[in-house]
Amino acid sequence: MASRHLRPRILLKGLALLVSLAAVGWAADWLAETGVLSQRFVDAEIAGHGAVGYALYVGIGALATAIGFPRQVIAFLGGYAFGTATGTALALLATLSGCAATFFYARMFARSVVARRFGERVRQFDEFLGLHPFQMTMIVRLLPVGSNLVTSLLAGVSRVRAAPFLAGSAVGFVPQTLAFAVAGGGTALAPAIEIALAVVLFAASALLGIMLYRKHRRGTALEASIDDALETDASVPGGTR
């Protein structure tokens, strides 16, 4: 009897996964074809449009982040459209919304697919976050290497709770989001000074992330490729990615 009750649920979950994957493909094509993440679209439809522009930017930014578009570009466009302060706040909202969407998508629909694709990395991720998911997630988000999308997918299929993961992500997102929003705002006002400030902010956040990672990982490793990249950067004077 139990198996009969499970079959429709399993079927519906499989169908939901197929539909969602098709939707992700459609969203990626739509973002590419419509140019909604271009300066021209931002000028025409977002900047100077008040609450409608804010909502459109956050919605597009969340969608783009959820399917793997670089969050730094979202922050740059936020600074360009709204200035540093408002752009940073809205970019954080968009990025965190996209991160949450990816996390819950993996947890609810794609757990088996992600676990099969990233099996060993899921185990490493669980081990790395350990008993301090907020702190370690913050460190992961500060690092200048790695994939925002993959991190959210791995978290979704891991044992980490949503609240500390999302809170740690929000804090860890701040420095790079601010840096790129400053760079975006610098295209409209005092570009040389503001872009220089953005470079300093990015370098400082990257160095902070690397130092915290090395200090707190307690013999664990997030991913071999990340460790290799950080070791390579450390061997080059001033080298961070």
Secondary structure, DSSP 8 states (H G I E B T S, - for coil): -HHHHHHHHHHHHHHHHHHHHHHHHHHHHHHHHHTTTSHHHIIIIITT-HHHHHHHHHHHHHHHHHTT--HHHHHHHHHHHH-HHHHHHHHHHHHHHHHHHHHHHHHHT-HHHHHHHSHHHHHHHHHHHTT-HHHHHHHHHHSSSS-HHHHHHHHHHSS--HHHHHHHHHHHHHHHHHHHHHHHHTTTS-HHHHHHHHHHHHHHHHHHHHHHHHHHSTT--S-HHHHHHHHHHHTSTT---
